[in-house]
Amino acid sequence: MHAALEEAVQGDLILRNPAEHANKPTVRQGEIEPLDADQALTFLEATRGDRCEALYVLCLKAGLRQGETLGLKWSDIDLEAGTLRVNRQLQRIRRDGEKSGALIFSEPKNASRRTVGLPQRAVETLHIHRKRQVKEKLQAGPLYEDQGLVFATAKGTPLEAQNVANRQFKPTAVQ
């Protein structure tokens, strides 16, 4: 409502936005129910070979948050040592009623920069993921925007967390 009235102000249809100082209703989010160990293993088996398999493995096996995982760059990972360093997170920031906002890299949540030891499954899936990504780069050619991201679109741009959830995770989890 606020955005529509603001457009009316911008178009000189009304003098001021009557919704400017309205109290917004509070939105209650449902409680998150994490996967139990059996569900997590079943999910990882169902996603074996999936383009986002390494992302899921890092979240479930290494305890990374989705934004931290999407913010990883290859320079943060040492596959030989089996470690990664959380230096940033990717998040969408919306300001002043923006509809879409912008994807930005920021400090990790609660200043949680840390080094994480990787389980063998994570190292293996990251090796496979890297090979897949190199093929995508070759196929895209000069259109590939190489930002050094571990998890990127087929064009090299950052993955949108909401798209991963809606297009990859949810359809697989429902099966």
N, C-alpha and C positions, 0 to 999 in steps of 0.2 A: 504494500500500500504506500509506504513511505517513498519508494523509488518512483512509483507512478505519479504521485503528487509532486515530487521533485522535478520530474520531466515537465509537468504542467507549469511549474514556476519558471523553468528554463525557456519554455515556449511562450512566456508572457500570457498564459491563460488565467493564472491566478497570481496574486501578489506575494503570498507566502505559503509555505507548506504547513497545513494545520497538524500534520502528524509529526512535526519536528520534535516536539517535546512530549510525545506520548510515551507512556511506559510500555516497554515491550514485554509480551508474555514470556515467562520462563519456560524453556523447553526441557522436559525431563528426559534424560537418556536412559535407556534400559541398561541394566547391569550386564557387564561383559561376562560371558561364560567361556572361559578358556577350554581348549581341547584337553581331555585327559590323555595319559600316555598311550593308550590303545588307539584312541581317535587320531592322535598325532602320527603314529606309525602308519595307520591305515591311509591317512591323507598323504603322507610322503610317498607311500607306495603308489597311490593313485596318480601322483604328479610326476612319477619317474619319467624322464625324457621330455617333460614339459619345458617350454621356453623359460618359465619362471621357477623351475625346480630349485636352482641354486638360491634364489631369493627366499623361498619357503624353508629350505634347509638352514640357512643362516638365521632366520627368525626363530625357528623351532629348536634347532640344535645348539646354536651359539647364543641365543637369548637377545638378539638384536631387535630393536623396534623397527617398524616398517620404514619410517622416515630416515633412520640411521642407515638402514640397508640401501635405500634408494639414493642416499648421498655418498655412498662409497665410490672411491676411484681406485683404479688398479694400483696406483702408487701407495695406497693405504694397506695393501695386502702383500704378505710375504708367504707365498705358497710353499717354499722350501722349509721355512721355519714353522709353517702351520699357524700363523698369527695374522690378525688384522688390527688396524688402529682406527677407532671411531673418532673422526675429526670434525664431522659436520653431519647435518641432517637436511633432508629436502622437505620443504613444506610449502603449502599454498597459503599466501597471505592476502587477505581481503581488507581493503581500507575504505572507510567512509562510504559504505553502501555499494562498493564495486560488486558487480555480478560474478565475474570470473576471478579477479585477483591475479596474482603472479606467483610462479614457482620461484622460490629462492632457497639458497643454501644458507644455513645459519648454524650457530653453535648447537651442539647436541643438548637435548633436554636435561635440565638440572645440571648443566656444565659437566656432563658425564663423559668427557673424553677418557678413553680407556683403551688398553690393549686387550684383545680377546684371543684366547687359544682356540684353534679350530679343530673340531673332531674330524676324523679321517673322512667321513662321508661328505663333510663340507668341502674339504680340500679336493676330493675327487670330483664333486659336482662343479666346483669352480673351474677346474681344468677343462672339463667338457664345455662349460658355459663360455669360457674364453675362446675355445676353438669355434664354437657356433657364432660368437660375436665377430671374429675375424672374417668368417665367411660372409656375414651380413655387410661388413665394411666393404669387402671386395665387390659384392653385388651392388651396393649403393654407389660405389665409386666416389666421384667428387661431391655428390649430394650428401655424403655422410658428414655430420658435424661432430667430429671426434672431440669430446670433452674429457676423455679418459674415464668415463663412468663405467662401473661394473655392470649396472643395470640401466639400459637405455632402450629407446625405441629402435626400430630397424634403421632409422635415419640418424641415430646417435644422440638424440635429444633426451632430456630427463623423462623418466616414466612418471606418470601421474598416479599417485597412490589410489585415488578413487577408481581409476580405470583398471588398475591391477585387481582391486577388490571386486569390482563389478563384472569384469570381463574374464578374469582368470580364476580368482579364488572362489567366489560364490558358486559359479557353475560346477566347479570340481567338488566343492564341499557338499553340495546338494545331492550328488550322485550316490 
